[in-house]
Amino acid sequence: MSMIRLTEPHSLGELVIVKSLLESNGIPYVVHHEHVSSLYPGVPFLGTKVMIDSVDLSRAELLLSRLRLEVRDVSGQA
């Protein structure tokens, strides 16, 4: 099993959504620095990282691509 970084959520809410998507699709994961980043916010090297097995990468990226469209879309509409 070769663990690789899938994503680095920018908020606790985003982390909860990512974990929920992975769990509901049967993709095992590990979260590095899940609670440390809340103790030291803004320290870049303590950012939360979601790690998955490399064999699950394409499936997980497909799931998160739909999430990124919803969460990170900054179109000019207000």
C-alpha positions in Angstrom: 0.0 0.0 0.0 1.5 3.3 -1.1 -0.1 6.3 0.5 -0.2 9.6 -1.4 -1.6 13.1 -0.7 -5.1 13.5 -2.2 -5.9 17.0 -1.0 -5.2 19.7 1.7 -8.6 21.0 2.9 -8.6 24.7 3.7 -11.3 24.5 6.4 -12.8 22.1 8.9 -16.0 22.1 6.9 -14.2 21.1 3.7 -12.4 18.3 5.6 -15.7 16.9 6.8 -17.1 16.8 3.3 -14.0 15.2 1.9 -14.0 12.5 4.6 -17.7 11.9 4.1 -17.3 11.4 0.3 -14.4 9.0 0.8 -16.1 7.0 3.5 -19.4 6.7 1.6 -17.5 5.4 -1.5 -15.4 2.9 0.5 -12.1 4.7 0.0 -9.8 4.3 3.0 -7.9 7.4 4.1 -5.7 8.9 6.7 -5.7 12.5 7.8 -2.4 14.0 8.9 -2.5 17.0 11.3 -6.3 16.8 11.6 -6.3 18.6 15.0 -2.9 20.3 15.1 -3.9 22.8 12.4 -6.7 24.1 14.6 -4.2 24.7 17.5 -1.9 26.7 15.2 -4.0 28.2 12.4 -2.2 29.8 9.5 1.0 27.8 10.0 1.5 26.4 6.5 3.6 23.3 7.3 1.0 22.1 9.8 -1.8 22.1 7.2 -4.2 19.1 7.2 -3.5 16.5 4.5 -5.8 13.7 3.4 -3.8 10.7 2.3 -5.1 7.7 0.3 -3.8 4.6 -1.3 -2.4 5.3 -4.8 -4.7 2.6 -6.3 -7.7 4.7 -5.3 -6.4 8.0 -6.6 -8.3 8.3 -9.9 -11.6 7.4 -8.2 -11.1 9.8 -5.4 -10.0 12.6 -7.7 -13.2 12.1 -9.7 -15.3 12.5 -6.5 -13.4 15.6 -5.4 -13.5 17.2 -8.8 -17.3 17.6 -8.5 -16.8 19.1 -5.0 -14.1 21.5 -6.2 -16.5 22.8 -8.8 -19.1 23.6 -6.1 -16.8 24.9 -3.3 -14.0 26.7 -5.1 -15.9 28.2 -8.1 -15.2 32.0 -8.1 -17.2 33.1 -11.1 -18.0 36.8 -11.3 -21.6 36.4 -10.1 -22.6 37.9 -6.8 
